[in-house]
Amino acid sequence: MVLVSLIRRSRTSVRRKVTPWSLLVLAIALLIVTPIAVVLSSLWADSGEIWSHLATTVLPTYVLNSLALMVGVGAGVVLLGVSTAWLVSICQFPGRRVAEWALLLPLAAPAYLLAYVYTDLLEYYGPVQTGLRSLFGWQRVTDYWFPSVRSLGGAVLMFSLVLYPYVYLLARVAFREQSRCVLEASRSLGCGPWQSFWRVALPLARPAIAAGMSLALMETLSDFGTVQYFGINTFTTGIYRTWFGMGERVAASQLSSVLLLFIAVLVVLEQWSRRQGRYYRTGTDKPVVGYRLQGLQQAAAWLACGLPVALGFAIPAGVLLSMTARTTRDFVDSFWVYARNSLILAGVTALVGVLLALVMAYGRRLQPGTVMNTAVQMAALGYAFPGAVIAVGILIPVARLDNAIDAWMRQLFGISTGLLLSGTAAALVFAYLVRFLAVGFNTVDTSLTRIKPSLDDASRSLGYTPSQTLRRVHAPIMTPGLLTAAILIFVDVMKELPATLIIRPFNFDTLAVQVYRLASDERLAEAAAPALAIVLVGILPVMLLSWQMQRKTR
């Protein structure tokens, strides 16, 4: 009893006093939140007549196009994600286990890669329309009608194909964890498979579906490559044009602020819509007895699960692989330069991101409380904001700092330092950390919470400091979680385009930037090699997710 009371007193004293770990967490949170605060503060800045010009000319178009994308992509990801999750979770048919992990493969391909590939396949001189004209004897474009892939509908389709796995992952877990008693009760009341799904399973899975759809919509609003290539004016394209085309930084930051408010309203509306809902798990933990499909039902299930995988991964990967095989040697040599730049940026960001996430998670473990929880939540805000917004929020204070240093050096020593931080790799890595630190933190924090507090107490009784405990006790146990966090950050950095395009150093292009440039110049064959590299790297987290899902199922 005495030992227990001493341990409790030691924990209370640790919580109350300020420690270096808590100061580190607060400093990291302040650093990460600074770009977002800079963008929000620009709402009250004076941008002259340019803002009124934007508000009366292009801002309504940005709002309408963004709303249309949200509605279309929201419906698409829910339709694809929920239907496939229900089939692989509740229904029994041959090939179901393969479909469980194959449905995650579209996560490996960014939406802008699908836009480039399908434009090349479906345009007027592409193989699809050329084949149709040869088959039916058509001579001119007026002889037949073919939908344009470079349209708002085409963008909705591209986003839906690569973002539905967000809904699929969460809905699948929700369906698997639903009580067997509830579904059996619906069957005893005369509900068939469709009625049980619509009246029981779907309402219970609504929070998970809403969370997955929110992630997909945030990714849609933050995209730049797809909407720019398709000629759709959204907030991200407007921010880029205002910054680089007009040279109006204040107006660009104000557009970024409007986009942040757009995302905030989206999150608040989703939470308000289910404010009175309560979702509890009742009954036993027995697995749900699945519906066995036969005949045409099996064929429909194969089509429903196979079509998203084929359109979202297999066809684009096959086209890129075929184009890469025909790439000239000269471009293959330059490909390694872009690959080296991408690997350096992704590797440094992954390493620093995991270290910062570990400091934040361990600091909150040592001194839990309102202040630490708030700091951690603030540091995780960056993932909800587009890369273009974060880039604007970084460039403005960094440029002011560079100008201040240059003026100070001129005044004291008569030396011009120029731009020390703007347009450097350090600024770009900082943008990546603001954007993706939440990804690493969630993974690291999950691994750390699985370690019993008794190990901390035992370590202290042996005379270890908190730093020694983290290094000698926690870190070896958390190795799989740390590696997973590093891989997730690494892959996200490899695919990031808007922030890289805005902040990148001069003559320091990455694979994503090179793919964007070549595809914009209609040189997709040369862009195939870096695009395929991005897809192959993106398969890493898909393999991790598939392995974890299968392990939990077993």
C-alpha positions as CSV (number, residue, x, y, z in Angstrom):
1,M,0.0,0.0,0.0
2,V,2.8,2.4,0.8
3,L,4.4,1.7,-2.6
4,V,1.2,2.3,-4.4
5,S,0.6,5.6,-2.6
6,L,4.2,6.7,-3.4
7,I,3.7,5.9,-7.1
8,R,0.4,7.9,-7.1
9,R,2.1,10.8,-5.5
10,S,5.0,10.7,-7.9
11,R,2.5,10.7,-10.9
12,T,0.6,13.7,-9.4
13,S,3.8,15.7,-8.9
14,V,5.0,14.9,-12.5
15,R,1.7,16.1,-13.8
16,R,1.7,19.3,-11.9
17,K,5.2,20.6,-12.6
18,V,6.5,21.9,-16.0
19,T,8.9,19.6,-17.6
20,P,11.2,19.9,-20.6
21,W,9.0,17.4,-22.4
22,S,5.9,19.6,-21.9
23,L,7.9,22.7,-23.2
24,L,9.0,20.7,-26.2
25,V,5.4,19.7,-27.0
26,L,4.2,23.3,-26.7
27,A,7.0,24.5,-28.9
28,I,6.2,21.9,-31.6
29,A,2.5,22.8,-31.5
30,L,3.3,26.5,-31.7
31,L,5.6,25.9,-34.7
32,I,3.1,23.8,-36.6
33,V,0.2,26.1,-36.0
34,T,2.0,29.3,-37.1
35,P,1.4,28.8,-40.9
36,I,-2.3,28.2,-40.2
37,A,-2.5,31.3,-38.0
38,V,-0.8,33.4,-40.6
39,V,-3.4,32.4,-43.2
40,L,-6.3,33.0,-40.9
41,S,-5.0,36.4,-39.8
42,S,-4.9,37.6,-43.5
43,L,-8.7,37.8,-43.4
44,W,-8.4,41.2,-42.0
45,A,-5.5,42.4,-44.1
46,D,-5.9,45.1,-46.7
47,S,-5.4,43.6,-50.2
48,G,-6.6,46.7,-52.1
49,E,-8.9,46.2,-55.0
50,I,-7.7,42.8,-56.0
51,W,-9.9,41.0,-53.4
52,S,-13.0,42.8,-54.5
53,H,-12.1,41.9,-58.1
54,L,-11.7,38.2,-57.2
55,A,-14.9,38.2,-55.2
56,T,-17.0,39.6,-58.0
57,T,-15.4,37.6,-60.9
58,V,-13.9,34.2,-60.0
59,L,-14.8,33.5,-56.3
60,P,-18.4,32.4,-57.1
61,T,-16.9,30.0,-59.6
62,Y,-14.5,28.6,-57.1
63,V,-17.3,28.1,-54.6
64,L,-19.7,26.4,-57.1
65,N,-17.1,24.1,-58.5
66,S,-15.9,23.1,-55.1
67,L,-19.5,22.4,-53.9
68,A,-20.2,20.4,-57.1
69,L,-17.0,18.3,-56.5
70,M,-17.9,17.7,-52.9
71,V,-21.4,16.5,-53.8
72,G,-20.3,14.3,-56.6
73,V,-17.2,12.8,-54.8
74,G,-19.2,12.4,-51.6
75,A,-21.8,10.3,-53.4
76,G,-19.2,8.4,-55.4
77,V,-17.0,7.3,-52.4
78,V,-20.0,6.4,-50.3
79,L,-21.5,4.3,-53.1
80,L,-18.3,2.5,-53.9
81,G,-16.9,2.2,-50.3
82,V,-20.1,1.1,-48.5
83,S,-21.2,-1.4,-51.2
84,T,-17.8,-3.1,-51.4
85,A,-17.3,-3.0,-47.6
86,W,-20.7,-4.7,-47.1
87,L,-19.9,-7.4,-49.7
88,V,-16.6,-8.4,-48.2
89,S,-17.7,-8.1,-44.6
90,I,-21.2,-9.8,-44.6
91,C,-21.4,-11.8,-47.8
92,Q,-19.7,-15.1,-48.7
93,F,-18.5,-15.6,-52.2
94,P,-15.4,-17.1,-53.9
95,G,-12.6,-14.6,-54.1
96,R,-13.8,-12.5,-51.1
97,R,-10.4,-12.7,-49.3
98,V,-8.6,-11.5,-52.4
99,A,-11.1,-8.6,-52.7
100,E,-10.5,-7.6,-49.1
101,W,-7.0,-6.4,-49.8
102,A,-7.3,-5.7,-53.5
103,L,-9.9,-3.0,-52.9
104,L,-7.2,-1.0,-51.1
105,L,-4.9,-0.8,-54.1
106,P,-6.4,2.4,-55.6
107,L,-5.0,4.2,-52.5
108,A,-1.5,3.9,-54.1
109,A,-2.4,6.1,-57.1
110,P,-2.9,9.8,-56.7
111,A,-5.9,11.3,-58.5
112,Y,-3.8,13.4,-60.8
113,L,-2.1,10.2,-62.2
114,L,-5.5,8.7,-63.1
115,A,-6.4,12.0,-64.7
116,Y,-3.3,11.9,-67.0
117,V,-3.7,8.2,-67.9
118,Y,-7.4,8.3,-68.7
119,T,-7.1,11.5,-70.7
120,D,-4.5,9.8,-72.8
121,L,-6.7,6.7,-73.2
122,L,-10.1,8.5,-73.8
123,E,-9.2,11.6,-75.8
124,Y,-10.0,12.0,-79.5
125,Y,-6.7,10.5,-80.7
126,G,-6.5,8.0,-77.9
127,P,-6.8,4.2,-78.4
128,V,-10.4,4.0,-77.2
129,Q,-11.9,6.5,-79.6
130,T,-9.6,5.5,-82.4
131,G,-10.7,1.9,-82.0
132,L,-14.4,2.9,-82.0
133,R,-14.0,5.0,-85.2
134,S,-12.2,2.1,-86.9
135,L,-14.8,-0.4,-85.8
136,F,-17.9,1.6,-86.8
137,G,-16.5,3.5,-89.7
138,W,-16.9,7.0,-88.2
139,Q,-14.8,9.7,-89.8
140,R,-15.5,12.9,-87.9
141,V,-16.1,14.0,-84.3
142,T,-19.7,14.9,-85.4
143,D,-20.5,11.4,-86.4
144,Y,-20.7,10.2,-82.8
145,W,-20.9,11.4,-79.2
146,F,-18.3,10.5,-76.6
147,P,-18.1,12.0,-73.0
148,S,-15.3,14.3,-72.3
149,V,-13.0,13.1,-69.5
150,R,-11.7,16.6,-69.0
151,S,-14.8,17.8,-67.3
152,L,-16.3,18.2,-63.8
153,G,-17.8,14.7,-64.2
154,G,-14.5,13.3,-65.1
155,A,-12.8,14.8,-62.1
156,V,-15.6,13.4,-59.8
157,L,-14.9,9.9,-61.3
158,M,-11.1,10.2,-60.8
159,F,-11.5,11.3,-57.2
160,S,-14.1,8.7,-56.4
161,L,-11.9,5.9,-57.8
162,V,-8.9,6.7,-55.6
163,L,-10.6,8.0,-52.5
164,Y,-13.3,5.4,-51.9
165,P,-10.9,3.2,-49.8
166,Y,-11.2,5.8,-47.0
167,V,-14.9,4.9,-46.7
168,Y,-14.3,1.3,-47.4
169,L,-11.7,0.9,-44.6
170,L,-13.9,2.5,-41.9
171,A,-17.2,1.0,-43.1
172,R,-15.7,-2.5,-43.3
173,V,-14.5,-2.2,-39.6
174,A,-17.9,-0.9,-38.6
175,F,-19.8,-3.7,-40.3
176,R,-17.5,-6.4,-38.9
177,E,-17.9,-5.0,-35.3
178,Q,-21.7,-4.8,-35.4
179,S,-23.4,-7.2,-33.1
180,R,-24.6,-10.5,-34.4
181,C,-27.7,-10.3,-32.2
182,V,-28.9,-7.1,-33.9
183,L,-28.7,-8.5,-37.4
184,E,-30.2,-11.8,-36.4
185,A,-33.1,-9.9,-34.7
186,S,-33.7,-8.1,-38.0
187,R,-33.8,-11.4,-39.8
188,S,-36.3,-12.9,-37.3
189,L,-38.5,-9.9,-37.9
190,G,-38.7,-10.8,-41.6
191,C,-36.0,-8.5,-43.0
192,G,-34.1,-9.8,-46.0
193,P,-30.5,-9.0,-46.7
194,W,-31.3,-5.7,-48.4
195,Q,-33.7,-4.6,-45.6
196,S,-31.2,-5.6,-42.9
197,F,-28.5,-3.6,-44.6
198,W,-30.7,-0.5,-45.2
199,R,-32.5,-0.4,-41.8
200,V,-30.0,-1.8,-39.4
201,A,-26.4,-2.0,-40.6
202,L,-26.2,1.2,-42.5
203,P,-27.5,3.5,-39.7
204,L,-25.2,1.9,-37.2
205,A,-22.2,2.4,-39.5
206,R,-23.1,6.1,-40.2
207,P,-20.3,7.6,-37.9
208,A,-17.6,5.6,-39.7
209,I,-19.0,6.3,-43.1
210,A,-19.2,10.0,-42.3
211,A,-15.6,10.0,-41.1
212,G,-14.4,8.3,-44.2
213,M,-16.3,10.6,-46.5
214,S,-15.0,13.7,-44.6
215,L,-11.4,12.5,-45.3
216,A,-12.2,12.0,-48.9
217,L,-13.7,15.4,-49.3
218,M,-10.8,17.1,-47.6
219,E,-8.4,15.4,-50.0
220,T,-10.7,16.5,-52.9
221,L,-10.6,20.2,-51.8
222,S,-6.8,20.1,-51.4
223,D,-6.1,18.6,-54.8
224,F,-4.4,20.7,-57.4
225,G,-3.0,18.5,-60.2
226,T,-6.4,16.9,-61.3
227,V,-8.5,20.0,-61.3
228,Q,-5.8,22.1,-62.9
229,Y,-5.2,19.5,-65.7
230,F,-9.0,19.3,-66.3
231,G,-9.4,23.1,-66.4
232,I,-11.7,23.2,-63.4
233,N,-11.4,26.4,-61.3
234,T,-11.3,25.6,-57.6
235,F,-9.8,27.2,-54.5
236,T,-6.4,25.5,-55.0
237,T,-6.0,26.6,-58.6
238,G,-7.1,30.1,-57.6
239,I,-4.5,30.3,-54.8
240,Y,-1.8,29.2,-57.2
241,R,-2.8,31.7,-60.0
242,T,-3.2,34.6,-57.5
243,W,0.2,34.0,-56.0
244,F,2.3,33.3,-59.1
245,G,0.2,34.8,-61.9
246,M,-0.8,38.0,-60.2
247,G,1.9,38.2,-57.6
248,E,-0.7,39.1,-54.9
249,R,0.4,37.3,-51.7
250,V,-2.2,38.9,-49.5
251,A,-5.1,38.0,-51.8
252,A,-3.8,34.4,-52.1
253,S,-3.7,34.1,-48.3
254,Q,-7.2,35.4,-48.1
255,L,-8.4,32.8,-50.7
256,S,-6.6,30.3,-48.5
257,S,-8.6,31.6,-45.5
258,V,-11.9,31.1,-47.3
259,L,-10.9,27.6,-48.1
260,L,-10.1,26.9,-44.5
261,L,-13.5,28.2,-43.5
262,F,-15.0,26.0,-46.2
263,I,-13.4,22.9,-44.6
264,A,-14.3,24.0,-41.1
265,V,-18.0,24.4,-42.1
266,L,-17.8,20.9,-43.7
267,V,-16.6,19.3,-40.4
268,V,-19.1,21.3,-38.2
269,L,-22.0,20.4,-40.4
270,E,-21.1,16.7,-40.4
271,Q,-20.9,16.7,-36.5
272,W,-24.1,18.7,-36.2
273,S,-26.1,16.4,-38.4
274,R,-25.6,13.5,-35.9
275,R,-25.5,15.6,-32.7
276,Q,-28.5,13.7,-31.2
277,G,-27.4,10.2,-32.5
278,R,-26.0,7.6,-30.1
279,Y,-24.2,4.5,-31.5
280,Y,-23.5,1.7,-29.1
281,R,-22.4,-1.8,-29.6
282,T,-24.6,-4.3,-27.9
283,G,-24.8,-8.1,-27.7
284,T,-22.1,-10.7,-28.0
285,D,-18.8,-10.6,-29.9
286,K,-19.7,-13.7,-32.0
287,P,-18.9,-13.2,-35.7
288,V,-21.8,-12.3,-38.0
289,V,-23.1,-15.2,-40.1
290,G,-22.6,-14.0,-43.7
291,Y,-25.1,-14.3,-46.6
292,R,-23.9,-16.9,-49.0
293,L,-24.2,-15.6,-52.6
294,Q,-24.8,-17.9,-55.6
295,G,-25.2,-17.7,-59.3
296,L,-25.8,-14.2,-60.6
297,Q,-25.3,-12.8,-57.1
298,Q,-21.7,-14.0,-57.2
299,A,-21.1,-12.5,-60.6
300,A,-22.6,-9.2,-59.4
301,A,-20.3,-9.2,-56.3
302,W,-17.2,-9.9,-58.5
303,L,-18.2,-7.0,-60.8
304,A,-18.8,-4.6,-57.9
305,C,-15.5,-5.5,-56.2
306,G,-13.4,-5.9,-59.4
307,L,-14.5,-2.8,-61.3
308,P,-13.1,-0.2,-58.8
309,V,-9.8,-2.1,-58.6
310,A,-9.5,-2.4,-62.3
311,L,-10.4,1.3,-63.0
312,G,-8.6,2.7,-60.0
313,F,-5.3,0.7,-60.1
314,A,-4.9,-2.1,-62.6
315,I,-5.6,-0.1,-65.9
316,P,-3.6,3.0,-64.9
317,A,-0.6,0.9,-63.6
318,G,-0.6,-1.2,-66.7
319,V,-0.7,1.9,-69.0
320,L,2.2,3.5,-67.1
321,L,4.2,0.3,-67.1
322,S,3.7,0.0,-70.9
323,M,4.8,3.6,-71.4
324,T,7.8,3.2,-69.1
325,A,9.0,0.3,-71.2
326,R,9.1,2.7,-74.2
327,T,10.9,5.5,-72.4
328,T,14.1,6.7,-74.0
329,R,17.4,6.2,-72.1
330,D,18.1,9.9,-71.8
331,F,15.0,10.4,-69.7
332,V,15.7,7.4,-67.7
333,D,19.0,9.0,-66.7
334,S,17.3,12.2,-65.6
335,F,14.6,10.2,-63.8
336,W,17.1,9.2,-61.2
337,V,17.8,12.9,-60.4
338,Y,14.1,13.5,-59.6
339,A,13.9,10.2,-57.7
340,R,16.9,11.2,-55.6
341,N,15.4,14.6,-54.8
342,S,12.1,12.9,-53.8
343,L,13.8,10.3,-51.7
344,I,15.9,12.9,-49.8
345,L,12.9,15.1,-49.0
346,A,10.6,12.1,-48.1
347,G,13.4,10.4,-46.0
348,V,14.3,13.6,-44.0
349,T,10.6,14.4,-43.4
350,A,9.8,10.9,-42.3
351,L,12.7,10.9,-39.9
352,V,12.0,14.3,-38.4
353,G,8.3,13.6,-38.4
354,V,8.6,10.4,-36.4
355,L,10.9,12.1,-33.9
356,L,8.5,15.0,-33.4
357,A,5.6,12.7,-33.1
358,L,7.4,10.6,-30.5
359,V,8.2,13.7,-28.5
360,M,4.6,14.8,-28.6
361,A,3.2,11.4,-27.7
362,Y,5.6,10.8,-24.8
363,G,5.3,14.4,-23.5
364,R,1.5,13.9,-23.2
365,R,2.0,10.6,-21.5
366,L,4.3,12.1,-18.9
367,Q,2.1,15.1,-18.2
368,P,-1.5,14.5,-19.3
369,G,-4.0,17.3,-19.0
370,T,-6.0,20.0,-20.8
371,V,-3.0,22.0,-21.9
372,M,-1.1,19.1,-23.4
373,N,-4.2,17.6,-25.1
374,T,-4.9,21.0,-26.6
375,A,-1.4,21.4,-27.8
376,V,-1.4,18.0,-29.5
377,Q,-4.7,18.6,-31.2
378,M,-3.4,21.9,-32.5
379,A,-0.3,20.2,-33.9
380,A,-2.5,17.7,-35.7
381,L,-4.6,20.4,-37.5
382,G,-2.3,20.6,-40.5
383,Y,-3.6,17.3,-42.1
384,A,-7.0,18.9,-42.5
385,F,-5.6,21.7,-44.6
386,P,-4.6,21.6,-48.3
387,G,-0.9,21.8,-49.2
388,A,-1.4,25.1,-51.1
389,V,-2.8,26.7,-47.9
390,I,0.1,25.5,-45.8
391,A,2.6,26.7,-48.5
392,V,1.1,30.2,-48.4
393,G,1.1,30.3,-44.6
394,I,4.8,29.3,-44.6
395,L,6.1,31.6,-47.4
396,I,4.7,34.8,-46.0
397,P,6.5,34.7,-42.5
398,V,9.6,33.1,-44.0
399,A,9.9,35.9,-46.6
400,R,9.4,38.5,-43.8
401,L,12.2,36.8,-41.8
402,D,14.5,36.7,-44.8
403,N,13.9,40.4,-45.5
404,A,14.5,41.3,-41.8
405,I,17.8,39.4,-41.7
406,D,18.9,40.9,-45.0
407,A,18.1,44.5,-43.8
408,W,19.9,43.9,-40.5
409,M,23.0,42.6,-42.3
410,R,23.0,45.5,-44.7
411,Q,22.8,48.0,-41.9
412,L,25.6,46.4,-39.7
413,F,28.0,45.0,-42.2
414,G,26.9,46.2,-45.6
415,I,26.3,42.6,-46.8
416,S,23.2,41.3,-48.5
417,T,22.2,37.8,-47.4
418,G,19.4,37.4,-49.9
419,L,16.8,34.7,-49.3
420,L,18.2,32.3,-46.7
421,L,15.0,30.3,-46.1
422,S,12.5,31.1,-48.8
423,G,12.5,28.5,-51.6
424,T,14.8,26.1,-49.8
425,A,14.5,22.5,-48.9
426,A,14.2,23.3,-45.3
427,A,11.1,25.4,-45.9
428,L,9.7,22.5,-48.0
429,V,10.4,20.0,-45.3
430,F,8.7,22.2,-42.8
431,A,5.6,22.4,-45.0
432,Y,5.5,18.6,-45.2
433,L,5.8,18.4,-41.4
434,V,2.9,20.8,-40.9
435,R,0.8,18.8,-43.4
436,F,1.6,15.2,-42.4
437,L,2.8,15.3,-38.7
438,A,-0.7,14.1,-37.7
439,V,-0.3,10.9,-39.7
440,G,2.8,10.0,-37.8
441,F,1.5,11.1,-34.5
442,N,-1.6,9.0,-34.6
443,T,0.4,5.9,-35.4
444,V,3.1,6.6,-32.7
445,D,0.5,7.5,-30.1
446,T,-1.4,4.3,-30.7
447,S,1.7,2.2,-30.2
448,L,2.6,4.1,-27.1
449,T,-0.8,3.8,-25.4
450,R,-0.5,0.0,-25.7
451,I,2.5,0.1,-23.3
452,K,1.3,-0.4,-19.7
453,P,2.1,2.5,-17.3
454,S,3.6,-0.1,-14.9
455,L,6.7,-0.2,-17.1
456,D,7.2,3.5,-16.6
457,D,7.0,3.0,-12.8
458,A,9.4,0.1,-12.9
459,S,11.9,2.1,-15.0
460,R,11.8,5.0,-12.5
461,S,12.3,2.6,-9.6
462,L,15.5,1.5,-11.3
463,G,16.7,5.1,-11.5
464,Y,16.0,5.8,-15.2
465,T,15.1,9.3,-16.3
466,P,12.2,9.8,-18.7
467,S,14.6,10.1,-21.6
468,Q,16.3,6.9,-20.7
469,T,13.0,5.2,-20.3
470,L,11.9,6.2,-23.7
471,R,15.2,5.2,-25.3
472,R,15.8,1.9,-23.5
473,V,12.2,0.7,-22.8
474,H,9.6,2.2,-25.0
475,A,11.4,2.7,-28.3
476,P,12.3,-1.0,-28.7
477,I,8.7,-2.0,-28.0
478,M,7.4,0.6,-30.4
479,T,9.7,-0.2,-33.3
480,P,6.8,-1.6,-35.6
481,G,4.7,1.5,-34.9
482,L,7.6,3.9,-35.5
483,L,8.4,2.1,-38.8
484,T,4.7,2.3,-39.9
485,A,4.6,6.0,-39.1
486,A,7.8,6.6,-41.1
487,I,6.4,4.7,-44.1
488,L,3.1,6.6,-44.1
489,I,4.8,10.0,-43.9
490,F,7.3,8.9,-46.6
491,V,4.6,7.9,-49.0
492,D,2.5,11.0,-48.4
493,V,5.5,13.3,-49.1
494,M,6.3,11.4,-52.3
495,K,2.7,12.1,-53.6
496,E,2.4,15.7,-52.4
497,L,2.1,18.2,-55.3
498,P,0.7,21.6,-54.4
499,A,3.1,22.5,-51.5
500,T,6.1,21.1,-53.5
501,L,5.1,23.1,-56.6
502,I,4.9,26.4,-54.6
503,I,7.9,26.1,-52.2
504,R,10.4,23.9,-54.0
505,P,13.9,25.2,-54.4
506,F,15.0,26.4,-57.9
507,N,16.1,23.5,-60.1
508,F,15.1,21.0,-57.5
509,D,12.1,19.1,-59.0
510,T,10.6,16.0,-57.5
511,L,8.9,13.1,-59.2
512,A,5.5,14.6,-58.5
513,V,6.5,18.0,-60.0
514,Q,8.1,16.4,-63.0
515,V,5.0,14.3,-63.7
516,Y,2.8,17.4,-63.4
517,R,5.1,19.4,-65.8
518,L,5.4,16.7,-68.5
519,A,1.7,15.8,-68.3
520,S,0.7,19.5,-68.6
521,D,2.9,19.6,-71.8
522,E,1.0,16.5,-73.1
523,R,4.2,14.4,-72.8
524,L,2.7,11.6,-70.8
525,A,5.0,8.9,-72.2
526,E,8.0,10.7,-70.6
527,A,6.0,11.2,-67.4
528,A,5.2,7.5,-67.1
529,A,8.5,6.5,-65.3
530,P,8.2,8.9,-62.4
531,A,4.4,8.3,-62.2
532,L,4.9,4.6,-62.0
533,A,7.5,5.2,-59.3
534,I,5.0,7.1,-57.2
535,V,2.4,4.3,-57.6
536,L,5.0,1.6,-56.6
537,V,6.0,3.6,-53.5
538,G,2.3,4.1,-52.6
539,I,1.8,0.4,-52.5
540,L,3.8,0.2,-49.3
541,P,1.1,1.6,-46.9
542,V,-1.5,-0.5,-48.8
543,M,0.4,-3.7,-48.0
544,L,0.7,-2.6,-44.3
545,L,-3.0,-1.9,-44.1
546,S,-3.9,-5.2,-45.8
547,W,-1.6,-7.1,-43.4
548,Q,-3.1,-5.4,-40.3
549,M,-6.6,-6.0,-41.5
550,Q,-6.0,-9.7,-42.1
551,R,-4.2,-10.1,-38.8
552,K,-7.2,-8.5,-36.9
553,T,-9.6,-10.7,-38.8
554,R,-7.7,-13.8,-37.8
